[in-house]
Amino acid sequence: MSYKYPYLNTDMPDKNEVLQKTPNKATKELIRKISGDGNETYLDRFASQQPQCSFGLNGTCCRMCQWGPCRITEKSPRGICGRSQDDIVISNIIRSLVSGLAAHGRHAHEIIYTIKGIAEGKINLKLKGITRIYEMAEKLELDIGNKTENQLAGEIADILVEDLGRMDNKNIRLLEVFAPEERKKLWGELGILPRSAAYEIMEALHMTTLGSCSDWKAIAGQEKRSALAYCYSTLFGSSLATEILFGIPEPNETEVNYGVLKKDHVNILVHGHSPVMIEKVLEKINLPEIQQLARDYGAKGIVIGGLCCTGTELLARYGIPSVTNILGQEFVIGTGAVDCVVVDMQCVIPGMKILADCYGTQVITTCNSNRIPGAVHLPFDPEKPETLDEDAYTIAKTAVEAFKDRDRSKIHIPDVKTKAYGGWGYESIVDALGGLDNMAELLKQGRIKGIATVVGCNTPKVAYENNHVTIVKKLLESDILVLTTGCCSHALLNAGLCNRDAVDICGGGLKGVISEYGVPPVLAVGGCVDNTRTLRLFISLAEKLKKPMKDMPFMFVGPEPGNEKTVGQGLSFLMHGVSNLVGFPAPIPVPNPIPVKGSADGEMERGSNNIADYFGGNGAMEELGAKIYTEPVPELAAQTIKMHIKRKRNNLGWK
Ligand code: BF8
């Protein structure tokens, strides 16, 4: 039985429904195994949280001072201070957005300071993204002269640091050099050009604290400004800096899914978002002495598997097999085959460590922001890198040593492996599809009807991975090319959709494109910050076709929203005129329908509120040329996306 929430106009799934609908056979096996072992996962904790608080779900609980919490009801339509529902709802959303901005900002900080450390000769790593260094140097109009690549990278890093923390009234440099002219003009007219990540976080929190701004439209303005800071300072900043650091990804073939783990090998998972320490750890794991150590303990070798965005980063650059995403991190521990998980930052849930203790798995944390009680802690700090090599060696050795001590009585590795063709980036997509002119022509002719970027987290509020996979299959049938990042990409990789063999489920137009150009129908372009690559592609195609972004047959799709970081992902695209479809209602009172007052349970009528009307109605559409659709039923969501793309094509006069 699922959990009924009539006022949200949707239900949430229980464990049985997840077991029935989740698409990966390996997931079903592991959910049953973990329950059979007497251990709990997020599914059990989600059940024990039911019913979830309606005020929290609707965003109508205000906890922004210590007079509250205040809840908006018919009897009390304002908080104690006089705050309105609209003010509270938009303030809650902007606070989520800037938490996500802070997370990506911290990620960007680590990567950018690593570049600075290398440029200054303090960090023993070599910059691999030479092409990106010269491209950025040119775009940022640096004096290249006889400077070395490291010197140029250091100068670029200084600009990226300014974009993270500038306090004076100047624009984010990456926005100036990468955003479309038409949008820069619009954002300027709307007065929402951002200064930096840090300034916009400060201003968002300032505006929403007790006795500050009570004009929801002004807070919505700051929301848009913060979304632009999120996009250009922290998404572009992190993604481009990572390419400078570790190189631009190249497409590669590999195998993914839970079945990549091996019973007779040391199994090490790498988890998080910022793969600097792990780069060094991989170097140490490949040392003959560490490989020999594994054999000395009776292992036949060492398997590395990727989780979350560190997983997708390593898949993209080295073809290291990815295993699963944020809500699969407990399932993979439940295989009983994982010797060690090395984590850096973000999306590492405490439940993973609780289960790791049940199965004797060692956890090693490598970032001071992500401490976990009971884990071995060997942090990387780019400003104090002296012990990096030594710590990486200790991590590699500790991970291998875990093999000899671990309880091996509860191992079950589902025999499910999937072929995948990942590692796509902006340049490789354009090259593989014959260049921008050719891509534009494929779109115009309708061989590719549109492009959807289907991305983001998982949520317990929809059946795990079902929305991701069902929506994408329907889009492929309708000749819509799909790009993917983050946790969604794990679902699609494991479902075999990032693989040329998936050609059979595509419509005739897309089938022809795949056969002719040899690309898979779903292109995995990396971690969440690598939505930068997709946005660059959308911008370039619109420019090539001399059309504003808002007119293009593009869509952002976030079927299973979860982390606060996800708020800014959708808004980044919305700001560029690309409409969103999200798979579960945001914490905004659902405008349509609402329960009829005094009627029997289940009777509904149409409702309305300013925030929902702004994002999902005409407000954002009139201002930005895009809006947010919400649809938790995946078949209906796919229908909405197809209709949106069809409408865009009709307006362009394209068949
Ligand atoms: O940045 S998709 S749960 S892993 S936040 Fe986290 Fe969401 Fe996964 Fe990567 Ni993105």
Residues whose N, C-alpha, C, O or C-beta is under 5 A from the ligand:
A	BS01	BF8	C308 C309 I326 C347 G456 C457 N458 G486 C487 C528 N563 K565
